[in-house]
Amino acid sequence: MQGLMQNTPLTVPMMFRRAERLFGDKSVVTAGRKPADGPAPLQHTTYAAWAERTHRLGGVLDDLGISADGRVATFAWNSARHLELYFAAPGTGRVLHTLNIRLFAEQLTYIVNHASDEVIFVDRTLIGLLWPLVKTFKTVRHIIVMDDTAGAPTAAGGAPAAGGAPEAPELPDDPRIADYEELLAAAGPVDFDVDDENRAAAMCYTSGTTGNPKGVVYSHRSTVLHSMGAMLADGIAVSERDVILPIVPMFHANAWGLAHAAVFAGASLVFPGPDMSPAAIADLIERRRVTVTAGVPTIWMGVLPLLEGRDLSALTRIACGGSAVPKALSEAYRAKIGMPILQAWGMTETSPVATACGQRSTFEGRSEDELADLRSTQGVSLPCVDLRIVEPGSTDELPWDGEASGEIQVRGPWIARDYYDDPRSGESFTDDGWLRTGDVGTITPEGYVRLVDRTKDLIKSGGEWISSVALENEIMSHPAVAEAAVIGIADERWQERPLACVVLKPDATVTEEELLDWLRPKVPRWWVPDGCVFIDEVPKTSVGKFSKKTLRDSYADYKLPVRRDGG
């Protein structure tokens, strides 16, 4: 017997129409660059004005002759204009392709050519990064410049904001270049209608540190369902009442789905624009009465010292992901503003949110130490997402006992099942349909995931595994330490031994031996690093994660001192 429900396609235009009809008065704010003194200039618009521009942007894509499923690339900061592209491209059946502005030139060229991008929309302040590569792009016919130096108008022909704008670089004299606002003013509006929910809506490429990036293609259906997952109370709990500040870039896994979820829910949005400095972020949170914000741990490390004396009473959730959140960082936020960081976990292939760390009602009454340990996990899977842990290279499930560790594998309606035109797909997907995440972790009987490490970052010493993440969390809880990354160094006797790469807080001092002595009672004896080096900064990947590959390359010939706590 079949159900008798309507089969309405789940599409991006469905989300857009809801915001346009119900929440036209809600605000979308984009910050300009913060001047040396005073607050950043803000450009204001509403969902109604934004929707009108987005309809006409669909007409621009038609006028440019972008093919029916053509890839529409963006090379841009978080802004209202970028949000217009988020909905105009998939709304007309095209595919939004966000380009990571921090990738190496060779990787950008590979991605643009592999995706067959036909047009790139670029913020004017970023044209200097993009233009030298244009000659290497094989399919790009148009470069559309969005002038973020003049401010985003409130509607067609609106006046630009004054003051605080970044400098306007000279544009090359090339017939492929056109101005975004001029095209928009000349275009007619188009209606958005997609009838196939499995049609591609957007694509992002992974930011792996080895090999070429891999393309992940999101469908309209997966985008809607992931947005609903973010709106759930046990997800990020995005609602119409929220004012959302996505610090996570819109070129990084679709801003973790927050841009889509905010529009679907009717939440107001605040975009940081080109200024991602800790001071600018702290100002925006206070000034715009932000309720929800999200970014990687390194962002929140920088913002923490700037929160003293600010009115943050509107703030209800600080979401953090991209890498494991140090327990010390989350608890520092709880001590300073009365609110710990909300951990979430996922990856480009999971749209990206797969778990979120809410506190289960049955845990009420537990001690603060127990709850702090709970908050240091990556949480439980969102509804519709299945998890399992297995021995690497196997499909045999390990128990959810909080002790057994293995590779985390996932499946669900917003989890990738393949990579775009890539022969490496077989390495990342099991024969029975699960995604191999490359993350190693444990799962408690209650379903809470705790990341132990990346499979490539585990340190094997004397036949036993050492978790670099666990060591980093303990080291970063030292009051003198700002950042720490632990890598494996080749060792003739033990195969590998850990080396701690440590960044101290300004004006703080601690010796190598003092730090290791402080660490010894906190971890197994044989986990204690054989060496500690003090560095100015932990190198970061294009999405703000610690780049341990860079550290491993830098210290490939490093000779560890003869200190044998391990074995």
C-alpha positions, 0 to 999 in steps of 0.5 A: 500500500502506498501513501497518499501524500503530495510529492512536492519537490524540495528545492532552493526556490521553495526556501527563497519563496518562503523568505520573500513572502513571509519575511520581507521586512527582515534585515540583511546587513553587510559590514565594510572594512573597519576604519582605524577608529570607530565602527565599520560602516554597515550596508542595510537591506531587507529580504524584500529588496534582496529578493527583488535583486535576486530575481533580476540576477537570474535575468543577468545569468540568462543575458550572459548566456550561461547554459541551463546547468552552467557552473556559476563561480563566486570568489567573494567575501560574506555579503548580501551580494554573495547571498543573491548568488546563493539563490539566483544560480540554483533558482534558475537551474544553474549550479553555484560553485564557491571558490575558496579565496585562500587556495593556492593558484594551482588548486584554483586553476584545477578547480575552475577547469574541473568544474567547467565554470562559465562565469566568475563573480568576484569582489573587487578587492579580490580581483588582484588574486584572481586576475593573474589566473584567468589566462589558465581558465579554459571555460570561463567567458565572463568575469563579473566584478562586485564593487565591495569598495563602494558598499552594497546598495539597499536596492537597485540604484541605491546610494553607496555607504560612505567611509571605511570602504577598502581601496578600489584596485584598478580593473584590467581593460578586458572585454570579459569584465563587466560590472555587477550593478550595471548588469543588474540594472539592465536585467529583467526579473525571472521567476525561479522554478526547479521541478527536480529536487535531485538536480545539482544546486551547488558544489564545493571542493574539499580543501585536502592538503594532499592531491587535487581537491575533490568536488562535492555536488549538493542537490536541491533536496539535500540542501533543503533537508540540511537546512531543516537539520540546522533549524532543529532544536537539537541542531543549531536551532536556527529560527525566525527570532535569530540574528545570525552572523556567519563568520565561517566563509560562504566559500567554505561548505556553504557557510556550514548551511547557515546562509540557507537555513537563515533564509528558510527560517526568516532570520536576520543576517549580518555578514562580516564582509572583508574584515574578519579581524577579531575586533571587527567580529566582536564589534558586530556581535555587540552592535547588531545584537547577534544571537547566533554566530559560527566560526572555526576555533582559531577565530574564537581564540582571537575574539575571546580577549576582546569580549570584556565589558561588552553587552553580549546579552542577545547572544545565545549560541556560538557554534564552532567546528572545522576541528576539535574545540579545545576544552579550555577554549569552550570553558573560557567562554563559559567563564567570561560570558556564561556560555560555552561554545557549541561544538558541531562536526562535519565536513564538506561531504556532509553538507557539512553539519552531521553532529551537534553537541547539545546537553541531553535533559537526562544529564541535568544534575551532573557536576560541572566537570562532567558537563565540561567533558560532555561539551568537549565532544562533537555531540550526537548525530542530527536526525537523518544522519547515521553513524558508525565506527569501524576498524580502518579498512573494515566494515565491522562495527565497533561498540558505542562504549566510549572506549573503542576507537575507529574511523567514523563513517556516516550516511544520510540524505545530505551526505555525499555518495560520490565525488564529481568526475573523480577516479578517487571516489572508491577510496572514500566510500564503502561498498555498502554505501557509507562515507569514510570520513578519515576521522577517528573517534569514539562514541559513548552509549548515549551517542556522543562522538569524541574525535580522537584524531584524523587517520593521517594525524595519529601518531604510532609509537611502539605499535600503539596509537597516540592521539595528537588532538588529545595532547593538543587539548591538554597543552592548550589548557595551560594558562601560558599557551595560545595554540598547540599542534602535535605531530609525529616525528620519525624515530628509529626505535619507536617508529614515531614520537610526538613533537609539540609545536607551541605558541605562547600567549603575549608576554607569557613564559614557560620552558619546555621542561615546565610544560612537559612536567605539567603535562605528565600527570594528565596523559599516559606516560608514553604519550608525553612528547619527546620534544617541544618547540616554540613557534610564532604561529601554527600554520593554517589551511585555507579554511583555518584548520591547523596545517599539520602537513606544513609542520611535518614538512618543516620538521621532517629533519628535526632530531628529537632529544633523547627523552624516553617517557614513552615506549 
